[in-house]
């Protein structure tokens, strides 16, 4: 109980972090279920009703957000969870009214779709029943709330039966309305400066929800609708299966046969492979045949002139060794010239004919 009270005091508004509210709800539920004879049970139930008022308001805000943005499966899931889990919520009639409106919006979308008429009829009936159930619940569970008159008008427009609340249901709703409080104008202004939520509208009578019912989810709603359409189309013989049929026998294709085309006539015979076709060329294409040019011409020098290309080109100039000619004399054979140059290279160097740079280098060496 102490831990639950701590989370209860730290609880924030419905549009903020719900961590403390959820922990307080869990702690109060466990305390009531484990110690039903405790004298603290009435206080725990009242605190639990106030916590669930905040959590229900949070779920309704999210569902209303989805409803305004035309995300009707998500809105249906949130609003249905609010009405089923927190029946003592002060805005339960508003949540049920928007729930019926979300079902009707889905009906309009289905009527504009391109589904077969059989699938449309099944889904329209399913969503019509959901909308009628939401409006019926307003008239039977909350007959004195503000949305009761609007729910009656919607049922009449949908040509559905309008239920009538029993005296016991009217008395129950009357007691719940009388137990709720409200903030004045000054209290609403000061509420903006408080961290905690407004708990004045929480019911003071009735039993809080101790075990959550099965929660609705948007993916489950969409899967259910898809499964319904698929089963209807399958029953009508309409499916999305694709079959494959062979148009020829099981004989393998001929060698070097062209690739079959989808635009060819059924039963047409493929043209025979031609040796001169591009597919049988010798340039590396698959299925190459015999070469179309002689073997001798493949390695022929392209720079050589052809036989009938005109007068023969002049022979290339003779290569002359300029270095050998510079050291030899006229009339001297090349061999003699090379021997004389070798002798000149073999003679010792004269110090008087050396360059000045070499002398400088030697002079430096003498100094060192």
Wavefront OBJ file of the C-alpha trace (Angstrom):
o trace
v 0.000 0.000 0.000
v 2.837 2.413 0.754
v 4.506 1.757 -2.589
v 1.190 2.255 -4.367
v 0.635 5.546 -2.557
v 4.103 6.742 -3.541
v 3.406 6.101 -7.213
v -0.039 7.654 -6.799
v 1.484 10.908 -5.531
v 4.071 10.932 -8.334
v 1.430 10.347 -10.987
v 1.410 12.889 -13.809
v -1.282 14.135 -16.165
v -2.908 11.957 -18.803
v -0.923 13.415 -21.693
v 2.437 12.848 -19.989
v 4.534 9.948 -18.774
v 2.205 7.157 -17.531
v 4.887 5.160 -15.699
v 3.800 6.039 -12.154
v 0.117 5.642 -13.028
v 0.644 2.128 -14.389
v 2.744 1.088 -11.391
v 0.165 2.474 -9.000
v -2.584 0.562 -10.804
v -0.604 -2.662 -10.552
v 0.153 -2.196 -6.870
v -3.464 -1.414 -5.943
v -4.721 -4.390 -7.926
v -2.337 -6.776 -6.229
v -3.221 -5.433 -2.804
v -6.981 -5.851 -3.410
v -6.635 -9.350 -4.885
v -4.194 -10.653 -2.277
v -5.790 -9.086 0.799
v -9.545 -8.841 0.103
v -10.363 -8.716 3.855
v -8.011 -5.867 4.652
v -9.584 -2.659 6.038
v -7.559 -0.742 3.483
v -9.409 -2.268 0.531
v -12.060 0.507 0.225
v -9.366 3.168 0.119
v -7.355 1.145 -2.387
v -10.408 0.771 -4.643
v -11.077 4.484 -4.604
v -7.447 5.239 -5.421
v -7.598 2.639 -8.179
v -10.661 4.314 -9.699
v -8.808 7.609 -9.787
v -5.727 6.018 -11.371
v -7.847 4.291 -14.006
v -9.557 7.593 -14.799
v -6.161 8.998 -15.770
v -5.156 5.924 -17.775
v -8.503 5.859 -19.584
v -8.131 9.527 -20.471
v -4.696 8.803 -21.898
v -5.997 5.957 -24.086
v -8.853 8.120 -25.307
v -6.459 10.926 -26.286
v -4.438 8.484 -28.383
v -7.553 7.027 -30.019
v -8.882 10.509 -30.780
v -5.519 11.391 -32.324
v -5.755 8.417 -34.703
v -9.393 9.221 -35.486
v -8.593 12.779 -36.559
v -5.819 11.513 -38.855
v -8.042 8.961 -40.619
v -6.158 5.996 -39.154
v -9.376 4.198 -38.354
v -8.084 0.678 -37.495
v -5.783 2.155 -34.846
v -8.572 4.413 -33.569
v -10.961 1.453 -33.319
v -8.422 -0.545 -31.336
v -7.724 2.244 -28.826
v -11.324 3.357 -28.339
v -12.596 -0.195 -27.969
v -9.926 -0.897 -25.348
v -10.997 2.196 -23.408
v -14.669 1.175 -23.353
v -13.934 -2.456 -22.446
v -11.219 -1.892 -19.839
v -12.504 1.215 -18.055
v -16.329 1.242 -18.067
v -16.408 3.780 -15.206
v -14.423 6.330 -17.202
v -16.183 9.700 -17.247
v -15.777 9.997 -21.030
v -16.807 6.455 -21.900
v -19.827 7.649 -23.890
v -17.609 9.930 -25.991
v -15.178 7.078 -26.649
v -18.027 4.796 -27.753
v -19.475 7.466 -30.014
v -16.129 7.964 -31.787
v -15.771 4.190 -31.999
v -19.041 3.988 -33.924
v -17.914 6.877 -36.116
v -14.653 5.070 -36.946
v -16.618 1.988 -38.023
v -18.808 4.160 -40.258
v -15.740 5.778 -41.829
v -14.416 2.336 -42.646
v -17.734 1.521 -44.332
v -17.380 4.579 -46.573
v -13.851 3.555 -47.552
v -14.981 0.042 -48.415
v -17.810 1.319 -50.608
v -15.340 3.418 -52.616
v -12.894 0.548 -53.012
v -12.579 -1.746 -56.044
v -13.250 -4.965 -54.175
v -15.796 -7.433 -55.521
v -19.332 -6.843 -54.364
v -19.391 -10.064 -52.347
v -16.345 -8.972 -50.326
v -17.750 -5.475 -49.908
v -21.027 -6.802 -48.550
v -19.319 -8.969 -45.944
v -17.048 -6.192 -44.652
v -19.847 -3.619 -44.643
v -21.990 -5.919 -42.562
v -19.124 -6.555 -40.145
v -18.413 -2.846 -39.594
v -22.107 -1.985 -39.458
v -22.541 -4.444 -36.627
v -19.572 -2.888 -34.815
v -20.971 0.630 -35.134
v -24.438 -0.475 -34.048
v -22.972 -2.263 -31.009
v -21.105 0.898 -29.956
v -24.222 3.068 -30.257
v -26.361 0.454 -28.486
v -23.961 0.418 -25.574
v -24.285 4.174 -25.141
v -28.069 3.921 -24.951
v -28.086 0.967 -22.553
v -25.044 1.643 -20.329
v -24.909 5.445 -20.375
v -28.483 6.525 -21.180
v -28.178 9.840 -19.310
v -24.894 10.988 -20.853
v -24.572 13.718 -23.449
v -23.944 11.369 -26.392
v -27.097 9.318 -25.877
v -29.180 11.495 -28.194
v -26.520 11.472 -30.923
v -26.230 7.690 -30.712
v -29.980 7.347 -31.199
v -29.848 9.516 -34.321
v -27.005 7.470 -35.786
v -28.900 4.222 -35.284
v -31.945 5.658 -36.980
v -29.835 6.867 -39.913
v -28.313 3.398 -40.245
v -31.818 1.874 -40.077
v -30.888 -0.153 -37.020
v -33.047 -1.011 -34.035
v -32.882 1.537 -31.205
v -32.599 -0.162 -27.777
v -34.122 1.121 -24.575
v -32.322 1.194 -21.231
v -33.773 -0.628 -18.262
v -34.571 1.177 -14.975
v -31.590 -0.499 -13.327
v -29.229 0.786 -16.022
v -30.680 4.273 -15.727
v -30.228 4.225 -11.933
v -26.642 3.011 -12.241
v -25.711 5.739 -14.669
v -27.435 8.332 -12.520
v -25.450 7.269 -9.454
v -22.172 7.453 -11.338
v -22.912 10.936 -12.628
v -23.864 12.134 -9.136
v -20.637 10.778 -7.635
v -18.405 12.728 -9.957
v -17.220 16.202 -9.140
v -15.994 19.054 -11.256
v -13.579 21.936 -11.063
v -14.757 25.521 -11.167
v -13.340 28.187 -13.426
v -10.629 29.077 -10.929
v -9.765 25.403 -10.419
v -9.373 24.862 -14.154
v -7.051 27.837 -14.399
v -4.939 26.676 -11.456
v -4.810 23.171 -12.891
v -2.381 24.419 -15.522
v 0.187 25.081 -12.797
v -0.120 21.646 -11.178
v 1.897 18.610 -12.112
v -0.687 16.063 -11.051
v -3.864 15.247 -12.985
v -7.420 16.348 -12.283
v -9.132 13.534 -10.342
v -12.391 15.294 -9.603
v -14.287 13.530 -12.416
v -13.381 10.022 -11.234
v -16.373 7.933 -10.158
v -16.897 7.357 -6.451
v -19.149 4.314 -6.863
v -18.740 1.005 -8.639
v -16.033 -1.609 -8.778
v -12.737 -0.889 -10.560
v -11.364 -3.251 -13.172
v -9.005 -5.710 -11.504
v -8.160 -7.847 -14.566
v -7.786 -6.316 -18.004
v -9.912 -7.920 -20.730
v -8.431 -8.926 -24.046
v -7.083 -5.819 -25.698
v -7.860 -5.023 -29.323
v -5.016 -4.105 -31.661
v -4.906 -2.468 -35.068
v -2.898 -5.300 -36.721
v -5.461 -7.853 -35.551
v -8.308 -5.769 -36.986
v -6.558 -5.426 -40.353
v -5.663 -9.128 -40.472
v -9.234 -10.075 -39.671
v -10.555 -7.922 -42.516
v -7.975 -9.326 -44.948
v -8.771 -12.878 -43.929
v -12.469 -12.237 -44.483
v -11.861 -10.864 -47.982
v -9.480 -13.697 -48.853
v -11.921 -16.384 -47.762
v -14.733 -14.782 -49.771
v -12.608 -14.526 -52.901
v -11.387 -18.099 -52.496
v -14.960 -19.322 -52.163
v -15.912 -17.452 -55.335
v -13.040 -19.023 -57.270
v -11.029 -15.824 -57.515
v -7.440 -16.109 -56.417
v -3.997 -14.753 -57.068
v -2.342 -18.036 -58.077
v -0.371 -18.230 -61.349
v -0.121 -21.500 -63.302
v 2.604 -22.509 -65.777
v 1.874 -24.564 -68.899
v 4.423 -26.075 -71.276
v 3.760 -25.483 -74.968
v 6.197 -28.119 -76.268
v 7.174 -31.659 -75.459
v 9.925 -32.731 -73.135
v 12.600 -33.027 -75.875
v 15.734 -30.977 -75.231
v 16.400 -27.966 -77.472
v 18.649 -28.349 -80.507
v 22.290 -27.333 -80.389
v 23.011 -23.650 -81.075
v 19.275 -22.953 -81.045
v 18.249 -19.337 -80.512
v 16.714 -18.263 -77.226
v 12.908 -18.759 -77.302
v 10.809 -15.599 -77.187
v 7.438 -15.023 -75.557
v 6.065 -13.221 -78.623
v 6.726 -16.187 -80.928
v 3.709 -18.063 -82.221
v 2.921 -21.334 -80.407
v 4.424 -24.291 -82.210
v 6.694 -22.206 -84.410
v 9.932 -23.911 -85.408
v 13.086 -22.066 -84.535
v 15.242 -21.115 -87.572
v 18.303 -23.212 -88.190
v 21.635 -21.910 -87.070
v 23.640 -20.233 -89.849
v 27.378 -20.462 -89.985
v 27.614 -16.855 -91.154
v 25.277 -15.508 -88.494
v 26.658 -13.248 -85.787
v 26.008 -15.962 -83.211
v 28.478 -18.291 -85.000
v 31.198 -15.717 -85.567
v 34.745 -16.365 -84.373
v 34.942 -13.273 -82.175
v 34.347 -15.144 -78.952
v 30.524 -15.447 -79.245
v 28.988 -18.693 -77.999
v 28.528 -21.447 -80.523
v 31.293 -20.218 -82.827
v 31.651 -22.115 -86.103
v 34.453 -22.380 -88.614
v 36.540 -19.277 -89.330
v 35.467 -17.307 -92.375
v 39.003 -15.933 -93.186
v 42.123 -17.918 -94.117
v 44.513 -18.745 -91.372
v 47.401 -17.104 -93.153
v 45.732 -13.728 -93.261
v 45.029 -13.608 -89.541
v 48.717 -13.028 -88.649
v 49.481 -10.907 -91.689
v 51.355 -7.642 -91.097
v 48.944 -4.809 -91.653
v 51.825 -2.405 -92.435
v 52.983 -4.384 -95.426
v 51.718 -2.865 -98.684
v 49.298 -4.783 -100.791
v 50.309 -6.146 -104.209
v 48.065 -3.806 -106.184
v 48.351 -0.693 -104.031
v 50.589 1.260 -106.495
v 54.363 1.846 -106.697
v 56.571 0.275 -104.122
v 57.594 2.390 -101.184
v 61.271 3.448 -101.001
v 63.501 1.340 -98.775
v 64.164 2.621 -95.274
v 67.324 4.746 -94.830
v 70.542 3.040 -93.774
v 71.412 3.506 -90.131
v 74.766 5.287 -89.651
v 76.886 5.315 -86.487
v 77.822 8.951 -86.072
v 80.265 8.268 -83.223
v 82.284 5.785 -85.238
v 82.414 8.090 -88.250
v 83.654 11.003 -86.184
v 86.763 9.109 -84.967
v 87.634 7.418 -88.246
v 89.200 8.886 -91.410
v 88.055 8.592 -94.942
v 88.948 5.294 -96.538
v 89.728 3.587 -93.277
v 87.869 0.341 -92.711
v 85.467 0.149 -89.793
v 87.578 -2.460 -88.072
v 90.684 -0.277 -88.137
v 88.726 2.660 -86.934
v 87.398 0.747 -83.983
v 90.890 -0.537 -83.108
v 92.389 2.922 -83.236
v 89.653 4.291 -81.008
v 90.243 1.464 -78.566
v 93.955 2.324 -78.463
v 93.139 5.928 -77.773
v 90.907 4.906 -74.915
v 93.603 2.647 -73.505
v 96.290 5.372 -73.392
v 96.957 6.855 -69.944
v 95.465 10.193 -69.211
v 97.692 13.282 -69.388
v 97.640 15.539 -66.410
v 98.171 18.567 -68.566
v 95.089 17.868 -70.647
v 92.738 17.197 -67.748
v 89.989 19.608 -66.995
v 90.377 22.235 -64.322
v 87.570 20.671 -62.299
v 89.530 17.439 -61.919
v 92.631 19.366 -60.914
v 90.647 21.175 -58.294
v 89.387 17.911 -56.928
v 92.889 16.476 -56.753
v 94.135 19.646 -55.098
v 91.542 19.325 -52.455
v 92.586 15.761 -51.886
v 96.180 16.840 -51.439
v 95.107 19.386 -48.865
v 93.272 16.758 -46.836
l 1 2 3 4 5 6 7 8 9 10 11 12 13 14 15 16 17 18 19 20 21 22 23 24 25 26 27 28 29 30 31 32 33 34 35 36 37 38 39 40 41 42 43 44 45 46 47 48 49 50 51 52 53 54 55 56 57 58 59 60 61 62 63 64 65 66 67 68 69 70 71 72 73 74 75 76 77 78 79 80 81 82 83 84 85 86 87 88 89 90 91 92 93 94 95 96 97 98 99 100 101 102 103 104 105 106 107 108 109 110 111 112 113 114 115 116 117 118 119 120 121 122 123 124 125 126 127 128 129 130 131 132 133 134 135 136 137 138 139 140 141 142 143 144 145 146 147 148 149 150 151 152 153 154 155 156 157 158 159 160 161 162 163 164 165 166 167 168 169 170 171 172 173 174 175 176 177 178 179 180 181 182 183 184 185 186 187 188 189 190 191 192 193 194 195 196 197 198 199 200 201 202 203 204 205 206 207 208 209 210 211 212 213 214 215 216 217 218 219 220 221 222 223 224 225 226 227 228 229 230 231 232 233 234 235 236 237 238 239 240 241 242 243 244 245 246 247 248 249 250 251 252 253 254 255 256 257 258 259 260 261 262 263 264 265 266 267 268 269 270 271 272 273 274 275 276 277 278 279 280 281 282 283 284 285 286 287 288 289 290 291 292 293 294 295 296 297 298 299 300 301 302 303 304 305 306 307 308 309 310 311 312 313 314 315 316 317 318 319 320 321 322 323 324 325 326 327 328 329 330 331 332 333 334 335 336 337 338 339 340 341 342 343 344 345 346 347 348 349 350 351 352 353 354 355 356 357 358 359 360 361 362 363 364 365 366 367 368
